[in-house]
Amino acid sequence: MKPIAVLALLGLLSAPALAASPTKAQQDEFYSVCMGIAQNQALCSCKAEAAMTLIDERFMGVVIASMKGGTPASSDFVAYNTYVAKSNQVCKPDY
């Protein structure tokens, strides 16, 4: 194989897969679960909107499950804590 072809192949293998954005249904569920917990429309609206840009569809499922009392898998724990910190930065700047 020619060096350029090898480099091109390596580039394709190392390119990150594009993750799907959370769905509108997930956003609605997030908001509903949040309201059941916090009963704060402004906060839940902000966090539901922020989640759409901070995390992907798979991870939105992790977040919603956690809000319902589940525990993120150990492989998701750091990312979960990072998400919580970032969403608090956006939605609760004085937190």
Phi, psi and omega in degrees: 000142180286149182306321181294320179295320178297315179297320178296317179297316178298322178297320178293322181288333183266352180291134180291144175288140179282119181277147179286141176291155175303153180273162176299322178298319177294319179299317179296318178295317177305309182300315181298314180295317179301315180297325177295332181269306190264333184051043182228099186301316182297314181295312183293323177296314180298312183294323178295320177292316181298320181300328182296334181253341183270332186225168180260180184301314180298315184288333175300322176298321178297315181296314181297316178300321179293320179296333179273004177110358178283171178242130178300148175300153181303327180288344180256355190297314181296315179297323179296312179298322177296316178301313181301314180298315181293319180292327175292322177301318182286314191261342181223065188303335180267007184290000000 
